[in-house]
Amino acid sequence: MSFAQLWESFGGWWLQWLQVLERDGFLRWFFRASQPPNN
């Protein structure tokens, strides 16, 4: 397996996970949690 093929499959796996996390609203929650509170 060449590096390009490995990178391509890893990229596809990563994008799939991002879509799952985004669909679950996890990314929005994570970004909110990682910001310092405003109040």
C-alpha positions as CSV (number, residue, x, y, z in Angstrom):
1,M,0.0,0.0,0.0
2,S,1.5,3.3,-1.1
3,F,1.6,6.4,1.1
4,A,-0.8,8.2,-1.2
5,Q,-3.4,5.3,-0.8
6,L,-2.9,5.3,2.9
7,W,-3.4,9.0,3.2
8,E,-6.5,8.9,1.0
9,S,-8.1,6.2,3.1
10,F,-7.2,8.0,6.3
11,G,-8.6,11.3,4.9
12,G,-11.9,9.6,4.0
13,W,-12.1,8.0,7.5
14,W,-11.4,11.4,9.1
15,L,-14.1,13.1,7.0
16,Q,-16.6,10.4,7.9
17,W,-15.9,11.0,11.6
18,L,-16.2,14.8,11.2
19,Q,-19.6,14.3,9.6
20,V,-20.7,12.0,12.4
21,L,-19.5,14.4,15.1
22,E,-21.1,17.4,13.4
23,R,-24.4,15.6,12.9
24,D,-24.4,14.9,16.7
25,G,-23.7,18.5,17.4
26,F,-20.5,17.5,19.2
27,L,-18.3,20.0,17.4
28,R,-20.5,22.9,18.4
29,W,-20.5,21.7,22.0
30,F,-16.7,21.2,21.9
31,F,-16.1,24.7,20.5
32,R,-18.4,26.2,23.2
33,A,-16.7,24.2,25.9
34,S,-13.2,25.2,24.7
35,Q,-14.0,28.9,24.7
36,P,-13.5,30.8,28.0
37,P,-16.9,31.8,29.4
38,N,-18.0,35.3,28.5
39,N,-20.0,36.1,31.6
